Amino acid sequence: MGSQVDKIRVSYSDFIRLCHVEDPENWVPGLRVALDGVWVKNISGDSLLSPDERSWLSEHPDGDPSRPIVSFPCTLGDIRARLWDLSGGGFIEPFELATFIAKKLDQGESVASKASLGQLNRRTGEREEILRAALAVLWHFPSQKRNAVALARQVEEKAGLFWPNTSEPPFQHRALTALLSEALKLPGK
């Protein structure tokens, strides 16, 4: 995003609408949304996770889970810098973000650049690549354990098949898990 767009302020209620937070306690795997910010969730009681998976999901950018990752109000820049890779960036639809930015502009906020919208479209393509890879993994390796965390790990293990230049998916583990968790939900659930 451009530096002007990064300065647009986001309140708690803006965040809830923009990021489609239906269940604040279980927003994306490992993260919860509270009135004062986005926090790393205590997932120690989840018996389906290995220690490595639990470690990945409890990662905090500053290493201090006693503080929020982002405090409200924040800026779009805070969301991009602190949450985008952790939670996939897939939690904000590009057109909804464009509408949000336009609304803020009408209220006198910073001016968006065309480059920022191009970046959003690029991230949309990356999410599509990940979902295609996950579908291929589900189809070609059907006997393996299935939940969002396990599927994310399998996509990472087979990343060289889908991203031969880097041999890794375009999102970090938590972001990949969040995207797949959302994609695996049945409509209305």
N, C-alpha and C positions, 0 to 999 in steps of 0.2 A: 504494500500500500504506500501511497505517497505520503510525504511528511505532513501535508495539510490534512489529509484524511485521518492520519494517526492521531491528530489532536482533537477529533470529535469526541465529546464526552458521552459516556454510556452509564446510565443509572441502573439500579437493580431491576426496576420494571422494564427498562429498555432491553436489558440482558435477557430477562425471562422471555420476552416476546421474540427478540432477534434470534435467540439460540434454541427456541422451542423447548424450554425446560418444563416438562410435564411433571416430573417427579424430582424435586430438588435434592432429595437424599440419594438418588440414584441417577443423576444426570447423565454421566458417562462412566464407564468402569473406572473406579478408583477416585472419582471426583464428586463432590457435592456442592450445591449452591445454597448459600445462606444470605440473610439480609446484608451482612457486612462483607461478603466476598465469596470467591470460589476456593474451596479447601480440598486438600488431599483427604480422602475418606479412610477411616480406620477399617481395614478389611481383614483383620487378624482372625476373625471367626469363620472365614470362608474356607471350608475344608476341601473344596474342589481344586484349589490352586496349589501349585508346587511352591517351594520357597522362592525360586527364581521369578515365577509369575507374580507372586505377592510383592516381591521387591520391586519389580518393574511398575506395578500399579500404585505402589506407595511412594514413588519417586517425586520429590519436590524440587523445583528449579534451584532453590536456595539451600536445599538440604535441611530446612527447618519446617516440618509439618505442623508446628504449633502456630504458624502464621499463615494467613491466606495467600494463595498464589497470586490472586488479583483482588484488590479491595474496591468496594463500590463507594462512590462513583469512581469509574476508571475511564480510560480512553480506548478508542479502537486500537491505537498503538500498543497499549498494555495487553489487550486481548491477543493481538497478533504476536507480540514478543513473548508473552508468558503462557498462552494457552493454545495457540494455533497448532504447534507440533505435538503437544501433549494430548490434545483431544481431537486431532484430525482435521480441523478446519472444516470438516464436513458438517459441522453443526450449524453453520450459517449458509443459507442458500444465497448464491450471488445476486439474484434479482431482488430478494428481500433486503440484502445489504445495500444494494443500489437505491432502493426505495427509502430505506432508513437514512442513508447519506443525503438524499434529495430533501427529505423532511427536515433534517438538521440544517441543511443549507437554507431552507426557507425560514428557519428560526435564527439565522445569522451565524451559523457555525462555519468552519473552514471550508475551503473549496477543494473538491475532489479532482484528481487528474485522470486522464484516460488510461494512463499506465496502470493505475491501481485496478481498474476494471479488467484489464488484460491479465493481470496477475490472478484475479479471481477466476477467470475462465481457465487459466492454466491449472489451478488447484482442482477445479471441477474435473478436468481431464485426468489428473492423477487419481482422484477418487474412483473414477470409472475404471482405470487400469487396475486398481486394487480389487475392485469388485469382480472384474473379469478373472483376475488371478485366483481369487477365492472360489469362484464358481468352477474353474478348471481343477483346483485342488480337490474340491468336493466330488467332482465327477470322476477324476482319474485315480483318486486315493480314497475310496469310499469306506474302507474298513477302519480308518483312524478315528480317534475320539473327537466328538463334535461339541464345542461351545465356542464362543467368540475368542477367548484367550487361546485355546488350542488351535483354532483355525488361523489366528494371527501368527502364531508360532510356525505353523506349517507353511503359510505363505512366505514367511521370512526364510525358512529353511530351503524353499524351492525358488527363491527370488531370482537366482541366476537364469532360470527358464524364462522369466517374464521381463527382467531388466538386466540383460546381458552386459551392458556397459558398466553398471555399478554393483550388480549382484545383491542389491538390497532394494526394498520397496521405498517409495518416495516419502513415507511417513514413519515416524518413530513408533516403537511398539505400542505405547499407550494410545496414540492417535489411530493406529491401525486397528487395535482392539475396539476402540470406541466406534469407529466406522462400521466394522463388521458386526458389532453388537446391535447397532441400530438397524443394519440391513437384515439381520436374522429375525427381527421381531415380526410377529404376525400383525397385519393391520388391525387396529382397534385394541391392541394389547398394551 
